[in-house]
Amino acid sequence: MRRLLLLSALFFLCLLPLSSLEIYRPENRGDMNDIPCLIRVTDMEGNDAWDCITALSYSWHYDIHTNLWQEKCLCHAYWKGCFTGGCVVHLGLKSGTYRISVYTPKESQMDYERLTGEDWQSNEFIYDTERKELKVIFISPTADDSGFYDGGWHVDHIAPAYYRGTKPGVYARSKF
């Protein structure tokens, strides 16, 4: 009976339309790696959509087969969905269209808090689970015209430029 119940549950889970997305935050330069960013997932109306997440796990991008990610990627002071430079978040989602963004609370910015004096926000990336070709998005810090970190994040499906760490990009920043 237990086996039949388990097989029935697995069968119904297989019928659910699910999608997975990799959210990759390449390594940055210096202490910027230690600045956490928290994932925000909302529906198209701006309502919280965490109930649409079916799976959430982490990997340390260059050493996936060890337990290093448990120490480096997870922000123990926060809830699930928090990660640092060099981590990959594996996010399972129910079918639908979502707005994906990240932010860093002011109290988590360490010495970089003086850059803006407020929470760092990213742009919103629209993710449609029906778009089969898109499975990876990238998180990178923003920069001013001189290439210095300016206290923000950019989410895109295109990998950021890289040279001994992610080069911060100059992006038009949108506020929530």
C-alpha positions in Angstrom: 0.0 0.0 0.0 2.8 2.4 0.9 4.6 1.6 -2.4 1.4 2.3 -4.4 0.9 5.6 -2.6 4.5 6.6 -3.3 4.2 5.7 -7.0 0.9 7.6 -7.3 2.5 10.7 -5.7 5.5 10.5 -8.1 3.1 10.1 -11.1 1.2 13.2 -10.2 4.4 15.2 -9.5 5.6 14.2 -13.0 2.4 15.8 -14.5 3.0 19.2 -12.9 4.5 21.6 -15.4 7.8 22.7 -13.8 10.8 24.6 -15.0 14.3 25.1 -13.6 16.5 28.2 -13.7 20.1 28.6 -12.8 21.0 32.0 -11.2 24.7 32.4 -11.4 26.6 35.1 -9.6 30.2 34.9 -10.9 33.1 35.8 -8.6 33.7 39.5 -8.1 36.8 41.3 -7.0 37.8 41.6 -3.4 35.3 41.8 -0.6 32.4 42.2 -3.0 32.3 38.4 -3.1 31.2 38.5 0.6 28.3 40.9 0.0 25.2 38.8 -0.1 22.3 39.3 -2.4 18.8 38.0 -1.8 16.5 36.7 -4.5 13.1 38.3 -5.0 10.6 36.3 -7.1 7.2 38.0 -7.9 4.4 37.4 -10.3 3.7 39.9 -13.1 1.5 42.0 -10.8 4.3 42.4 -8.2 2.9 39.9 -5.7 5.3 37.6 -3.8 5.6 34.3 -5.7 7.7 32.2 -3.3 4.9 29.7 -3.2 5.6 29.0 -6.9 9.2 27.8 -6.1 9.3 24.0 -6.2 13.0 23.6 -5.4 15.9 25.7 -4.2 19.5 24.5 -3.9 23.0 26.0 -4.2 26.4 25.1 -5.7 29.8 26.6 -5.4 30.5 27.1 -9.1 34.1 25.9 -9.3 33.9 23.1 -6.7 30.4 21.7 -7.0 31.4 18.2 -5.7 32.4 19.4 -2.2 30.6 20.9 0.7 32.3 24.3 0.5 29.1 25.9 -0.7 27.5 25.2 2.6 29.9 27.6 4.3 30.4 30.1 1.5 27.1 30.4 -0.4 24.4 30.2 2.3 23.8 33.4 4.3 22.9 31.9 7.7 21.5 35.2 8.9 18.8 35.2 6.2 16.2 33.0 4.7 16.6 30.8 1.7 17.4 32.7 -1.5 20.6 34.5 -0.3 23.9 33.9 -2.0 27.4 35.4 -2.5 30.0 35.7 -5.3 30.9 32.5 -6.9 27.6 30.7 -6.2 24.9 29.2 -8.4 21.3 29.0 -7.2 19.2 26.2 -8.8 15.6 27.4 -8.7 12.7 25.2 -9.7 9.5 27.0 -10.6 6.0 26.2 -11.5 5.0 27.2 -15.1 4.4 30.9 -15.5 6.0 34.2 -16.0 7.9 35.8 -13.1 9.9 38.9 -12.2 13.3 37.9 -10.8 15.4 40.5 -9.0 18.0 40.7 -6.2 18.7 43.1 -3.4 21.1 43.6 -0.5 19.9 45.2 2.7 22.0 48.1 3.9 23.1 46.3 7.0 24.6 43.5 4.9 26.8 45.7 2.7 29.8 45.8 5.1 32.2 48.6 4.2 30.3 49.2 0.9 27.3 50.7 2.8 28.7 54.2 2.3 28.3 53.9 -1.5 24.5 54.6 -1.3 23.4 54.5 2.3 20.4 52.4 1.2 19.4 48.9 0.2 21.0 47.9 -3.2 18.4 46.9 -5.8 18.7 45.3 -9.2 16.6 45.6 -12.3 13.7 43.2 -12.7 14.3 40.3 -15.2 11.2 38.8 -16.7 11.4 35.0 -16.8 8.9 33.0 -18.7 9.2 29.2 -18.0 7.8 28.4 -21.5 10.9 30.0 -23.0 12.8 26.7 -23.4 16.1 28.2 -24.5 16.7 30.4 -21.4 17.9 28.4 -18.4 20.6 30.6 -16.9 20.7 34.3 -15.7 23.6 36.2 -14.3 23.9 38.6 -11.3 26.7 41.2 -11.4 27.4 44.4 -9.5 26.8 47.8 -11.1 29.5 50.5 -11.5 29.8 54.2 -12.2 31.3 55.6 -15.4 34.8 55.1 -13.9 34.3 51.4 -13.3 33.9 51.6 -9.5 31.2 49.7 -7.7 28.2 52.0 -7.1 25.9 49.9 -5.0 23.5 48.0 -7.2 23.0 44.7 -9.0 22.2 43.8 -12.6 20.3 40.7 -13.7 20.7 39.6 -17.3 20.7 36.5 -19.5 24.1 37.6 -20.9 27.2 36.8 -18.9 29.1 39.8 -17.6 32.6 40.7 -18.8 35.2 38.9 -16.7 38.9 39.5 -15.9 40.1 38.1 -12.6 36.6 38.7 -11.3 33.4 40.0 -12.8 33.9 43.5 -14.3 31.2 45.7 -12.8 28.9 47.0 -15.6 27.5 50.5 -16.2 23.8 49.9 -16.5 20.8 52.1 -16.4 19.5 51.4 -12.9 15.8 51.2 -12.2 14.4 51.7 -8.8 11.5 49.7 -7.3 
